[in-house]
Amino acid sequence: MKNLLMKTMGLAAGAVVYSHAIFGIGGQWAPAPGLSVKASNDVVAGSGTSAISIDQKSVSGLNGFGVKLWVDAIPFIDLEAGSNIQFGTYDLALVSSGGTLPVKFDVGVPLVPNKPVYARIVNDLTVLYPFLKLPPLVSILKLYAGAGVSYGLTTEVLNAKFGKKAVDDAIAKSGATAADSPEKVSTILVKAIENNGLKSGMGFHLEAGAKAKIPVIPIAVFANAKYHMLSSMPSAVDANSLTLELGGALAF
């Protein structure tokens, strides 16, 4: 009877150990449903009847994906590191007295839209406090909340403000008096956005979520919500920076 009791306790302890994964690495779908790129429409070259305007459409919500690593070996808190890339395409055209000319980008990849892309990469380091574990002994489900620091990289938006500066810079560099056709302006805009470097900046974020892991099986699933406050966000992007993370991981 004593041996049976000891074996039962040993099996229970083993289940508890395996249910509390101290290390996890995985991937996630990471959309930003509330983030939007604002539309823009203004003259970027010429004036009067020879004016060439940019017509940049808005885009609402970004799609994305990312990776995550966490460590649950420290008492009372969890440490988490993650990185997401999020992106969305938008329509862009030049309007003149001769009509409308769509601005195209040849990315050289099949099935990829030939439209300008707004994209950002956000890297996070988070301290999380698990405030509820269910059931208490095995803790298959864990609820947590926390905060951390973020480092963001983002592309610029090819709006009227960016386009006007690109055209003016190109005219000044070439010594010409004007960009006299939509085709020339299109070439200038495409080169300018392709040659424009990524903006970078620091910030911080808040996070709340849940993680589930069945005992013994080294697989976990998670769902998080993050709200970022980043200094790298362009003015043409509304700063409602909520990111959802839904994914799975190997957890040991």
C-alpha positions, 0 to 999 in steps of 0.5 A, spaced: 500 500 500 505 504 501 509 503 495 502 504 491 501 511 494 509 513 493 508 511 485 501 515 485 504 521 488 510 520 483 506 520 477 502 526 480 508 530 481 511 528 474 504 531 471 505 537 475 512 538 473 510 537 465 504 542 466 509 547 468 513 548 462 519 553 464 521 554 456 517 555 450 518 557 443 513 558 437 510 562 432 503 566 432 498 570 427 499 577 429 494 582 426 493 589 428 486 590 426 485 597 429 491 600 426 490 604 419 494 608 414 490 615 412 488 617 405 492 623 402 490 627 396 494 633 394 498 636 388 505 634 388 508 637 382 506 643 377 500 648 378 494 650 375 492 646 368 499 642 369 498 640 376 499 633 378 496 630 384 497 624 388 491 620 390 493 615 396 488 611 399 487 609 406 488 602 409 485 599 415 488 593 419 494 590 418 496 583 417 502 579 420 505 574 423 511 573 428 515 569 433 515 568 441 520 565 446 518 565 454 521 563 460 517 561 466 523 559 471 523 565 475 518 565 481 512 570 481 513 572 474 514 570 467 519 573 461 517 573 454 521 576 448 517 576 441 517 579 434 512 581 429 512 583 422 505 587 420 503 589 413 498 592 409 498 595 401 494 601 399 492 604 392 496 609 389 495 613 383 497 620 380 491 625 377 493 630 372 489 633 366 490 627 362 487 622 366 489 617 372 496 613 372 496 608 377 503 607 381 506 600 380 511 597 384 515 591 381 517 587 387 519 581 382 515 576 386 509 572 383 502 573 386 505 579 391 501 585 389 504 591 385 502 596 390 506 600 395 506 597 402 506 600 409 510 595 414 513 595 421 517 590 425 516 590 433 520 587 438 518 586 445 521 584 451 515 583 457 515 582 464 508 578 465 505 576 472 500 570 472 495 572 476 490 566 475 492 558 474 487 553 473 486 548 476 490 551 481 495 544 482 496 542 475 495 549 472 493 547 465 490 554 463 494 561 465 492 568 465 497 573 465 498 581 465 504 585 464 508 590 461 515 591 457 519 595 452 519 595 445 523 597 439 520 598 432 522 599 425 517 602 420 516 604 413 514 611 411 507 612 407 507 614 400 502 620 401 502 627 398 507 630 403 512 625 402 511 625 395 511 633 394 518 632 398 521 627 393 519 631 387 522 637 389 528 633 391 529 630 385 528 636 381 533 640 385 538 634 384 537 634 376 537 641 375 530 641 372 525 646 372 519 641 373 517 634 373 513 635 367 509 628 366 505 623 371 510 618 368 516 622 371 513 623 377 511 616 378 518 614 377 521 619 382 516 616 387 517 609 386 525 610 387 524 615 393 520 610 397 524 604 395 531 608 397 527 611 404 530 608 410 526 605 415 524 609 421 526 606 428 524 608 435 523 605 442 517 605 446 513 600 451 507 596 451 501 593 455 500 585 455 494 581 457 493 574 455 492 566 456 496 560 455 494 553 455 498 547 456 496 539 457 500 535 462 506 531 459 504 533 451 510 539 450 505 543 446 502 550 448 497 555 445 496 562 447 492 568 445 495 575 447 493 582 446 498 588 446 497 595 446 504 599 443 506 606 444 512 607 439 516 613 437 517 610 430 510 611 428 509 615 422 504 621 422 500 618 416 498 612 421 493 612 426 496 610 433 491 605 435 496 600 436 493 594 438 496 587 436 493 580 437 497 574 438 494 567 436 499 562 436 502 555 438 509 553 441 513 547 443 513 548 451 518 544 455 
